[in-house]
């Protein structure tokens, strides 16, 4: 998907130091926003 494409672009552009460890966490995209909506509410 789009987020993995973005991660690959970041690697190719040298945005991470060589040998660094990178965590890629895909949480489900737009359909998952409802599951995490409590994180986006005030109070």
SVG drawing of the C-alpha trace seen along z (x, -y; Angstrom):
<svg xmlns="http://www.w3.org/2000/svg" viewBox="-15 -19 40 22">
<polyline fill="none" stroke="black" stroke-width="0.4" points="0.0,0.0 0.7,-3.7 2.4,-3.7 4.9,-1.0 5.6,-2.8 6.4,-5.9 8.7,-3.9 10.6,-2.5 11.0,-6.0 12.3,-7.2 14.9,-4.3 15.9,-5.0 16.3,-8.8 18.7,-8.0 16.4,-9.4 17.6,-6.6 21.2,-6.1 22.7,-3.0 22.4,-0.1 19.6,-1.7 16.6,0.3 13.3,-1.0 9.9,0.1 7.1,0.1 3.7,0.3 0.7,0.3 -2.5,-0.1 -5.1,0.5 -5.4,-2.9 -8.6,-4.9 -11.0,-2.0 -9.2,-1.7 -9.7,-5.3 -13.0,-4.4 -11.3,-1.8 -8.8,-4.5 -11.2,-7.4 -10.9,-7.8 -7.3,-8.9 -8.4,-11.9 -11.0,-13.3 -10.4,-16.1 -10.9,-15.1"/>
</svg>
